[in-house]
Amino acid sequence: MTSIAAISSPARRRKLVGAGRRQWIGLLYVAPAVALVVVFFIIPLCMTAWMSLHNWPLMGAHSFIGLDNYWAILRDTRFWNALKFTGYYTVVVTIAIFVVAFPLALFIERPRPLTGFYRTSFFMPAVIGFASASLLWSWLLNVDSGLFSPAAFELGLTEKKVNLLATFQPAFWSIIAMVVWKVAGFTMIILMTGLQSIPPDLQEAAMIDGAGPLARFRAITLPLMRRTLALALILSVAGSVLAFDQFYIILRGGPRNQTLTAVYWIFNQSFVSFKLGYGAALSMVLLVILVALSLIQLRLLRQPEGVD
């Protein structure tokens, strides 16, 4: 017994040393990612929370004011109007994106002639940055030198060149069209991966049992795509709540400040009025709202118990 213990004790020590070494190697691999998260998320988040408790002008000394900035938010009707418009925009654009992206995902999911071409073509707008896409559409929507309005006039579809950005409804739906064109391809790829993860045997068995396309979609496709739908929905909602570039570059908040989003108002207070403390408080409120929305979506689209 003594000899066995003597042999196993060094082996156990070597095993523990090897496990510890592997653990340190694993920590070394994740250290750069942890450092990036700490430097570019945790520290800025803490600084923003600290700034929100101060009267923090761009120039001059800042002073601690406690929760005064948050009390001021309750009386800021412009912020609540911007938040209301952001919610309306988020609902409309999210529905529009999924209405376009889901049929495209179904179309490109199975191999067919030119599938690679279709996938690339539909996805290409997602590669363009929002600022660049907004500049492109700003030109396309220009009443004089753009494409849409002059083309409609030349084709006889309108009696004169129509300024699509002069009134709320045409301007709003122009932004919706631009965002769907830009984002639908990205959402399509996410949904396509979910469709491809569904076992073909289930679809074939349902077809043998006489289930039609709509029944298979409702009973098989949607339930098995809960996680994929949750991911796509959270990304879409988060991006819509944080919308800024397209409204700033194309509309400048117009017409008549009717398209001010929450982030646009935060930008206005922070970098136009130079109320950095108040802008930080607005950012913290928007962060809480965004986290709450994400949790609600995860709750609603949670995988049922017992389903992998």
N, C-alpha and C positions, 0 to 999 in steps of 0.2 A: 504493500500500500504506500509505503514511504517513497519507494522509487517511482511509482506512477505519479504521485503528487509532485515529486521533484521534476518529472518530465513535463507534466501538464502546466506547472506554474510558469515557466518561461514561455511556453506556447501561448498561454492566456495573456501574459504581458505583451508579447509581440502582437497578438490580435487586438488588444486594447490600444497599443501604440499605433497600429495600422489604421484602426477606426478613427482615432483622434487626428491622424495625419490627413485622412480623406476628408474629415469634417473641416479642417483648416483649409484644405485645397478648395472645397466647395464654397466656403466663405470668401476665399480669395477671388473666385470666379464671379460671385454676385456683388463683390465690393464696388466695382465701377457703376453698376446699375443703382445700388443703394446710394452711392455718392451723388449721382445725378438726381435721384428723387429728393434727397435731403437738400442739395444746393438749389435746385430749380423748382421745388414744390413746397417742402416743409418749411424751409427758412423764409421764402417769400410769403407763404400763408401766415406764419407767425408775425412777420413784419406788417402785413396788411391788417391783421387783427389788432396789433398794437397801434398802428396809425389811425385806425377807426375810432380810437378812444381819445384822439387829440384834435385840436384845431391846428391843422398842419398846412400852412400856406407854402407856396412854391419858394418864396423868398422870406427870410426872417426866421425867428425862433418859433417853435411850436409849443403849445401849452396843453396840459392834460385837462379834458373836459368831461371825462367819464362817458356816460351813455347819451350825452346831448345830441350827438350826430344821429343816433338811432331814434331818439324822440322826434328829431326833425324829419326823418323819413316818413313818419306817420302823417305829417302835415304836407308832404311833398306830393301834390296832386299830379304834377308832370311825371313823376316817377311811376305812380300807380297807373296813369294813362298809358305810359310806355310799356309797363308790365302787362296791361290788358291787351294792348296791340300785339305784344310779343307772344302772348298765349294764343291769340287768334291766328297769328301767322304760323305758329308752331303746329297747331291742329291742321290747318289747311295744307301746309307744305308737306307735312308728314304723310297725310292721306294721299296727296298727289304723287309723292315719291313711291309709295308702295303700290299704288294703282299702276304705275308705269313699270316699276322694277320687277314685280312678281311675274307678269306675263313675259317679260324679257328673259327672266331666269328660267321659266318653263320652256321657252323657245330654244335657249342655248344649252339646256342641261344635257340633252342627249346628242351623241355624235350624228352629224348630218353634213352634207356638202357645205363647205365654206363656214363651218362652225367657228373655227379659229378666227376668221375674218370678222364675223359678227361679234364675237366676244371682244376682240380688240377694238372694233369701231365703237361699240356701246360703252366700253370702259374708258376710252381715251379722254373724254372731257374731265374725268375725275383726276387726271394727272395735272391738269391746269390748276394753279392756285386761285383762290377766291378773288383776290385782288386783280389778277390778270383777267379772269373771266368777267369780272365786273367792268373793267375797262373796255373789254371787247363788246359787251352788251350795251355799255353806255354809248358806244359808237353806233351799234346796230339800231338802237332806239332813238337816235338823234333825228329830229323832225326834218332837218334840212340835208345833212350830209350822211345820214345813216342808210339803212337798207330797208327796213320794214315799212315805214311810212311812205317814203318816195316810191317804193316798188308797188305798194297798194294803190297809190295815186296814178302811177303810170299804167297799171293794169286796169284802171277804171273801177276799182273796187270802192274807192272813196272819191268824193267830189273835190276834196282838197287834201293837202298834206295834214295829217292829224298828229298832234303832239301827244304821244302816248304817256308822257310823264307829267302832263299838266293837271290832271285830276286823279283822285285817289284810286278808283276802281281800275282803270287801265294801267296805272303805275304799279299797283299792288299785284295784279295778275301778270304783268311783265316780269316782276321780280320772281313770282312763283315759277313761271316758265323757265327763267334763267337758272334757278336753283335746281329744278327737276332735271334740266339738261345737264347740269354740272354733277349732280349727286346720284342720279338714278343708276348709273352704271356701276358705281361702287356698291350700292345696296344690292344690285343685281348679282354681283359676284358673291356676296355674303349669302344671299338666298340660294344661289346655285349650289354652294357647298353643302347647305342643309338638304337640298333636294337629292344630291348625289349620295348623301349618307343614309338615305332610306333604302333598306334591303329590297332589291327587285322582286324577291320571292313574294313579299307581301302584296305588291301590286298585281303580280301574276295570279296569285291565289284569289284575290278579290275579283279579277276579271273572269276567272273560271266560274266563280260563284254568281256571276251576272251583274256585278256592280258597275255602274256607269262612271264616266270621268268625274262628274260632280260628286257622286257618292264617295269615290275613292279619295278625292281631294279633301272632302269634309271628314271622312272617317280615318284616313291614313296619313295623308300629307300634312295637314295642319297640326294634328296632335304630335307627330314625330318631329315637327319643326319648331316646337316651343322655344327651345334654347336659342336656335338661330334667329327666330323672330324677336326674342327678347334682346339679343345683341344688336340686331339691326335697328330695332325701335329705340333703344337707349341711345345709340349713336346718332340717330336722326333727331330725336328730341333734344339731346344735349347740344348738337350743332345748331339747331333752330333757336333754342333759347339764347344761345350766345351769338346770334346773328349780328353782324356789324358791317362787314366790308361792302356788301352789295347795297345796303341802305345808305351808307356814307358816300360811296363813290358814285353811284348812279342817281340817287335821289336827294342826298344831303338832308335827309329827314323830311323832305317835302312830299307832296305839296301841303303847305301850311302846317308843317310839323305833324302831319297825320301818320307818318311812318317812322316815328321815333321809337326805336327798340330800347330795351332795358340797358343793353351794353352801350348803345349810342348815348343815352342819358348819362351813364357813368363816365364815358369819355368826355362828354361836354362839361360835367362838373369838375372832373379832375384836370383836364388839360386845356380847357377854354376858360372856365371860371377860376381855375387853379385852387379849388377846394380839395386838396389831396386827402385830407382826413375824412371829409364827407364822402368823397368818391370811394375810399376804402370801406366805409360803412355800407355803402350801397353794394359793393362787391361781395361783402360777407353775407348780406341778406340774399343776394342772388345765388350765392353758393349754397346756402341752406335750402333755398327753393329747388335748386337743381338736384341736390342730393335726395331731397324728399321725393321728387318726381321719379328719380331712378329707382328708389326703393319701392315705390308704388308699382312701377312697371314690372320689377322683378317679382313682386308679390303676385300680381295678376297673371303673369306668364310663368309662374313657378311650375316645374315638372311635377305631375301628380305622383303621389307615393307609390312605389313599386314599379315605376316606369324608368328604364335606363335611358 
